[in-house]
Amino acid sequence: MTVGAVVVDYNVGLPLREAVQSLIDEGITSIAVVENGAPGSARMALGPLADIVTLMVPGENLGFGAGVNRGVAALSGDVDTIVVANPDSIAHQGSVQDLSTMLENHPDWGLVGPTIVTSDGGLYPSIRQFPSPLDAAGHALFGLIAPSNRFTTRYRSAIARPDGGVDWVSGAFFLIRRDCFEAVGGFDEDYFMFAEDMDLCWRIHQAGFGVGVARDAVVTHVEGVARRAHPYRMIVAHHRSAYRFATKTTTGSRRILLPLAALVLGTRFVGTVASTALKRR
C-alpha cells in the first residue's frame, strides 16, 4: 500500500506542525494540508515543513469534509490509502503500519480507525454505534448533565458487527482506501463540521464496504483546540449536522419522528448555549 495523508487546519498553531511531523515520522511522504483558517496561518505553524507538504489555500473556511475532499484530490495518483487526520492528532510510532496491516488483513473493509487517547492518556470514545431514535434522543437530552446515562453509554459502545467491524469511528484520525473514498463520493460537503464522519461510515456500509478498528494503533487527540476559539459557531454546526444525519438516514415510518428529533435537538441546543455562556462568564 502507498499511504498519503490529508490534514485540514483551522488556526490550530503549533499542534499542526506536531501532527504533520508525526505523519512524516510514520513514513508518509505525500501529505496535503488544507488551510481553512486565517491566511498564512498554516504556513506559519508548519514552519520548515511547509516546503515538504502540499499546502492548499482555498481562501475561505470550506468546512472539514470539503477540505478533506480537496486534499484527497491533490494527492498523487499512486496513493491508494489515505490517512485523514485532525491537525491536533499525533500518530504514535507504528500506528500507521498497524492500520495498513489491518486493512490488508480485511480486504472487505474500506476504512479503519485507531485507538484514540486524550492528551492526559484517557481513552477517547472514538468507536461508536449508529444511534437508534431512542438512543439519539436520550443522548441529546441527558448527555450534557449525565454523561454516563444509559443512552449515551449504549451509543458510545464499541460493539462489533457480524464481520468483526464496527458501525463508525471518529474522523479525528483514520485510514481509508482511496477507491472506497471515491466510490462513496468522499465526504458530504453539506456537513460543515460534525457528524460527517458518522455519515461517511454510514455510506461506506451502504456501498458494501466494512469499517473496522486496529486497536494496537494509538493516536493522541488534543480535542477541541480549534473548537474553543468559536464555541457558538461550533454548537450551531453540531446540531445542524445531527439533524441532517437524522433526515438522511431515517426511512419508512420512522420519518414521522423527525419533528420530535428537531424538538429534542432544539432543546439540547438551548441548553448547550446556556451552559457555554455560563462557563465563559
ABEGO torsion letter per residue (X at the ends): XBBBBBBBBBGAEAAAAAAAAAAAAAGBABBBBBBABBBGAAAAAAEAAAAABBBBBAGBBAEAAAAAAAAAAABBAABABBBBBBAABBBBBGAAAAAAAAAAABAABABBBBBBBBAAGBBBBABBBBBBAAAAAAAAAAAAABAABAAAAAAABBBBBAAGBBABBBAABBBBBAAAAAAAGEBBAABABEGAAAAAAAAAAAAGBBBBBBAABBBBBBBGAAAAABAAAAAAAAAAAAAAAAAAABBEAAAAAAAAAAAAAAAAAAAAAAAAAAAAX
